[in-house]
Amino acid sequence: FIEIPGQLARSELRFYTPVPTLKDSAATSRQLGWLTGSGAYRGTVPLPPTSDNLIDSASLLHYPSSSDVPISMCLSEFHFIFLFRDRICAVSNLDERLVWEENLPLKPNETALGLTFDPKSGTFWLFTDAALFELVVKDEDRDVWSVYLKQDSYDLALKYSKTAPHRAQVYSAYAKHQFDQGNYIAAAQSYAQSATSFEQITLAFLDLGEQGRDGLRSYLYARLERCGKGELTQRMLLATWLVEFYLSKINTLDDIIASEGASHDVENLKAEQSFLEDELRAFFDTYKANLDKKTVYDMILNHGREDVFIYYATVVGDFEKVLEHHIMDEAWLKAVDVLNRQINVDLYYRFSPVLMQHVPKEIVDSWLRQPALDPIKLIPALLQQQNQLTPQSPLSSNQAIRYLQHVVFTARSTSPTIHNLLLTLLVTSSAKRDNPTATPAATEPPSIPAESDLPLLRFLSTAPVDPINARPYYDLDYALRLCKQHNRLQACVHIYAKMAMWEESVDLALEMGDLELAKVNCERATEDATTAGASGDEGLRKRLWLKVAKFVVQEQNDIKT
């Protein structure tokens, strides 16, 4: 038991039970107050009791005046309200300060009798032998935060802070406490929400040297998160400084790992470095809009972090930088992969020539997946491979021809430039693979074209034509000159036929010794003449067949045929 000395004629035992909140469905404790001669005995009663001791944190609260004892009292959430014969006052239950006092408006011979509390309305009632007074409590917890702050109860101080300046003051005090304890990360998080000046905080961390760098980085990050979107300059400065911190820390870990050698700490250091690199990448993803590209590029390159350089350039969509880097490193396939992952066709036109020299198949595959490309602008790249092909290279390895055939026959391009280029590549590629000292007639029957001529002849036969004039889109005169220049005689026969130059066509076929091809052109001339008019050009048909007959008689000595 507890014995408290005193000589009171009457005593009171009062309780205060907090009103349950949304988070707490029921109160977990209630306050006790016992009016005694020496003071108010106070404590907390757990609900339900947690030990044999039914009262926790018991103590004696002294009255404001040692010579005067209250006649009654009540408890509120944070105060003891004492009723004296001539006045009423409130004493803080947290720091025992007298926070309010007022004389009673009593009439002559009127006597105050006691205090009581109405838990339903939350008001107090003072009653005398002649009147009843209501005591309404408003904003009781207004200054509670400062009391808890003085007691270093930072969580409770924050809980009862009602204004931003008050919360900032609590955070500032808590941050200083954590800083003094050496908890720099926790201090940084609180400093970011305090009113302490930016310069004062950063200098405090910088004075710690390497020990404070992580705390400073955490502080800058927290400040950046709390900056408004309109504070562009401040956001850029903070973000840039943070990038420098990350890069310096990563490089420092690199040096430590290199010096540790086979030490058992190496794995932990590598894990920390990997974590920082992931954190930096996430930072780029989030704050790329707050960074100046040129400044960040210079910082990354100064630290020699090529992997970070590539990632940042990719994040900001600067694929040109990424491509330049891969090409300087001769990472051709990586460069093609970057092209595939972006949509700027100008980058195709710029980098395709060099890629065509090294990875022609892969870059043409990339072109085929990008229908927005203009084949005309790819001509410089298409011509790059021609200088690398050897006479032994199969036509299937010519990726320029593969792409142009797709453009002509699948994409249905009507550009004369494209058609002429495809014709040129087919003619020159065929010429490279042929032995210039051997003629087709020496190795195979005249009517069967050499294998190297087949793609060219197929193109001449199947190339799309203009629906208006029924002429091919390539230049026939140019095609004829080119084929003559490279001794593609069978192709010349086909071109003469397309130009309706039937006599030249038959003459050249017979000159080649290809009787069957000459007959085919005679028949085509007959069909063409018949289509042109009812009677056709009878003289032309006779001249053509006489040429064939003369060849049979004179060259083959075959009168019967």
Secondary structure in CASP SS format (residue, H / E / C, confidence):
PFRMAT SS
TARGET T0000
AUTHOR 0000-0000-0000
METHOD secondary structure of the structure
MODEL  1
F C 1.00
I C 1.00
E C 1.00
I C 1.00
P C 1.00
G C 1.00
Q C 1.00
L C 1.00
A C 1.00
R C 1.00
S C 1.00
E C 1.00
L E 1.00
R E 1.00
F E 1.00
Y E 1.00
T C 1.00
P C 1.00
V C 1.00
P C 1.00
T C 1.00
L C 1.00
K C 1.00
D C 1.00
S C 1.00
A C 1.00
A C 1.00
T C 1.00
S E 1.00
R E 1.00
Q E 1.00
L E 1.00
G E 1.00
W E 1.00
L E 1.00
T C 1.00
G C 1.00
S C 1.00
G C 1.00
A E 1.00
Y E 1.00
R E 1.00
G E 1.00
T E 1.00
V E 1.00
P E 1.00
L C 1.00
P C 1.00
P C 1.00
T C 1.00
S C 1.00
D C 1.00
N C 1.00
L C 1.00
I C 1.00
D E 1.00
S E 1.00
A E 1.00
S E 1.00
L E 1.00
L E 1.00
H C 1.00
Y C 1.00
P C 1.00
S C 1.00
S C 1.00
S C 1.00
D C 1.00
V C 1.00
P C 1.00
I C 1.00
S E 1.00
M E 1.00
C E 1.00
L E 1.00
S C 1.00
E C 1.00
F C 1.00
H E 1.00
F E 1.00
I E 1.00
F E 1.00
L E 1.00
F C 1.00
R C 1.00
D C 1.00
R E 1.00
I E 1.00
C E 1.00
A E 1.00
V E 1.00
S E 1.00
N C 1.00
L C 1.00
D C 1.00
E C 1.00
R C 1.00
L E 1.00
V E 1.00
W E 1.00
E E 1.00
E E 1.00
N E 1.00
L C 1.00
P C 1.00
L C 1.00
K C 1.00
P C 1.00
N C 1.00
E C 1.00
T C 1.00
A E 1.00
L E 1.00
G E 1.00
L E 1.00
T E 1.00
F E 1.00
D E 1.00
P C 1.00
K C 1.00
S C 1.00
G C 1.00
T E 1.00
F E 1.00
W E 1.00
L E 1.00
F E 1.00
T E 1.00
D C 1.00
A C 1.00
A C 1.00
L E 1.00
F E 1.00
E E 1.00
L E 1.00
V C 1.00
V C 1.00
K C 1.00
D C 1.00
E C 1.00
D C 1.00
R C 1.00
D C 1.00
V H 1.00
W H 1.00
S H 1.00
V H 1.00
Y H 1.00
L H 1.00
K H 1.00
Q C 1.00
D C 1.00
S C 1.00
Y H 1.00
D H 1.00
L H 1.00
A H 1.00
L H 1.00
K H 1.00
Y C 1.00
S C 1.00
K C 1.00
T C 1.00
A H 1.00
P H 1.00
H H 1.00
R H 1.00
A H 1.00
Q H 1.00
V H 1.00
Y H 1.00
S H 1.00
A H 1.00
Y H 1.00
A H 1.00
K H 1.00
H H 1.00
Q H 1.00
F H 1.00
D H 1.00
Q C 1.00
G C 1.00
N C 1.00
Y H 1.00
I H 1.00
A H 1.00
A H 1.00
A H 1.00
Q H 1.00
S H 1.00
Y H 1.00
A C 1.00
Q C 1.00
S C 1.00
A C 1.00
T C 1.00
S C 1.00
F H 1.00
E H 1.00
Q H 1.00
I H 1.00
T H 1.00
L H 1.00
A H 1.00
F H 1.00
L H 1.00
D C 1.00
L C 1.00
G H 1.00
E H 1.00
Q H 1.00
G H 1.00
R H 1.00
D H 1.00
G H 1.00
L H 1.00
R H 1.00
S H 1.00
Y H 1.00
L H 1.00
Y H 1.00
A H 1.00
R H 1.00
L H 1.00
E H 1.00
R H 1.00
C C 1.00
G C 1.00
K C 1.00
G C 1.00
E C 1.00
L H 1.00
T H 1.00
Q H 1.00
R H 1.00
M H 1.00
L H 1.00
L H 1.00
A H 1.00
T H 1.00
W H 1.00
L H 1.00
V H 1.00
E H 1.00
F H 1.00
Y H 1.00
L H 1.00
S H 1.00
K H 1.00
I H 1.00
N H 1.00
T H 1.00
L H 1.00
D H 1.00
D H 1.00
I H 1.00
I H 1.00
A H 1.00
S H 1.00
E H 1.00
G C 1.00
A C 1.00
S C 1.00
H C 1.00
D C 1.00
V H 1.00
E H 1.00
N H 1.00
L H 1.00
K H 1.00
A H 1.00
E H 1.00
Q H 1.00
S H 1.00
F H 1.00
L H 1.00
E H 1.00
D H 1.00
E H 1.00
L H 1.00
R H 1.00
A H 1.00
F H 1.00
F H 1.00
D H 1.00
T H 1.00
Y H 1.00
K H 1.00
A H 1.00
N H 1.00
L C 1.00
D C 1.00
K H 1.00
K H 1.00
T H 1.00
V H 1.00
Y H 1.00
D H 1.00
M H 1.00
I H 1.00
L H 1.00
N H 1.00
H C 1.00
G C 1.00
R C 1.00
E H 1.00
D H 1.00
V H 1.00
F H 1.00
I H 1.00
Y H 1.00
Y H 1.00
A H 1.00
T H 1.00
V H 1.00
V C 1.00
G C 1.00
D C 1.00
F H 1.00
E H 1.00
K H 1.00
V H 1.00
L H 1.00
E H 1.00
H H 1.00
H H 1.00
I H 1.00
M H 1.00
D C 1.00
E C 1.00
A C 1.00
W H 1.00
L H 1.00
K H 1.00
A H 1.00
V H 1.00
D H 1.00
V H 1.00
L H 1.00
N H 1.00
R C 1.00
Q C 1.00
I C 1.00
N C 1.00
V H 1.00
D H 1.00
L H 1.00
Y H 1.00
Y H 1.00
R H 1.00
F H 1.00
S H 1.00
P H 1.00
V H 1.00
L H 1.00
M H 1.00
Q H 1.00
H H 1.00
V C 1.00
P H 1.00
K H 1.00
E H 1.00
I H 1.00
V H 1.00
D H 1.00
S H 1.00
W H 1.00
L H 1.00
R C 1.00
Q C 1.00
P C 1.00
A C 1.00
L C 1.00
D C 1.00
P H 1.00
I H 1.00
K H 1.00
L H 1.00
I H 1.00
P H 1.00
A H 1.00
L H 1.00
L C 1.00
Q C 1.00
Q H 1.00
Q H 1.00
N H 1.00
Q C 1.00
L C 1.00
T C 1.00
P C 1.00
Q C 1.00
S C 1.00
P C 1.00
L H 1.00
S H 1.00
S H 1.00
N C 1.00
Q H 1.00
A H 1.00
I H 1.00
R H 1.00
Y H 1.00
L H 1.00
Q H 1.00
H H 1.00
V H 1.00
V H 1.00
F H 1.00
T H 1.00
A C 1.00
R C 1.00
S C 1.00
T C 1.00
S C 1.00
P H 1.00
T H 1.00
I H 1.00
H H 1.00
N H 1.00
L H 1.00
L H 1.00
L H 1.00
T H 1.00
L H 1.00
L H 1.00
V H 1.00
T H 1.00
S H 1.00
S H 1.00
A H 1.00
K H 1.00
R H 1.00
D C 1.00
N C 1.00
P C 1.00
T C 1.00
A C 1.00
T C 1.00
P H 1.00
A H 1.00
A H 1.00
T H 1.00
E C 1.00
P C 1.00
P C 1.00
S C 1.00
I C 1.00
P C 1.00
A C 1.00
E H 1.00
S H 1.00
D H 1.00
L H 1.00
P H 1.00
L H 1.00
L H 1.00
R H 1.00
F H 1.00
L H 1.00
S H 1.00
T H 1.00
A C 1.00
P C 1.00
V E 1.00
D C 1.00
P C 1.00
I C 1.00
N C 1.00
A C 1.00
R C 1.00
P E 1.00
Y C 1.00
Y C 1.00
D C 1.00
L H 1.00
D H 1.00
Y H 1.00
A H 1.00
L H 1.00
R H 1.00
L H 1.00
C H 1.00
K H 1.00
Q H 1.00
H C 1.00
N C 1.00
R C 1.00
L H 1.00
Q H 1.00
A H 1.00
C H 1.00
V H 1.00
H H 1.00
I H 1.00
Y H 1.00
A H 1.00
K H 1.00
M C 1.00
A C 1.00
M C 1.00
W H 1.00
E H 1.00
E H 1.00
S H 1.00
V H 1.00
D H 1.00
L H 1.00
A H 1.00
L H 1.00
E H 1.00
M C 1.00
G C 1.00
D C 1.00
L H 1.00
E H 1.00
L H 1.00
A H 1.00
K H 1.00
V H 1.00
N H 1.00
C H 1.00
E H 1.00
R H 1.00
A H 1.00
T H 1.00
E H 1.00
D H 1.00
A H 1.00
T H 1.00
T H 1.00
A H 1.00
G C 1.00
A C 1.00
S C 1.00
G C 1.00
D C 1.00
E H 1.00
G H 1.00
L H 1.00
R H 1.00
K H 1.00
R H 1.00
L H 1.00
W H 1.00
L H 1.00
K H 1.00
V H 1.00
A H 1.00
K H 1.00
F H 1.00
V H 1.00
V H 1.00
Q H 1.00
E H 1.00
Q H 1.00
N C 1.00
D C 1.00
I C 1.00
K C 1.00
T C 1.00
END
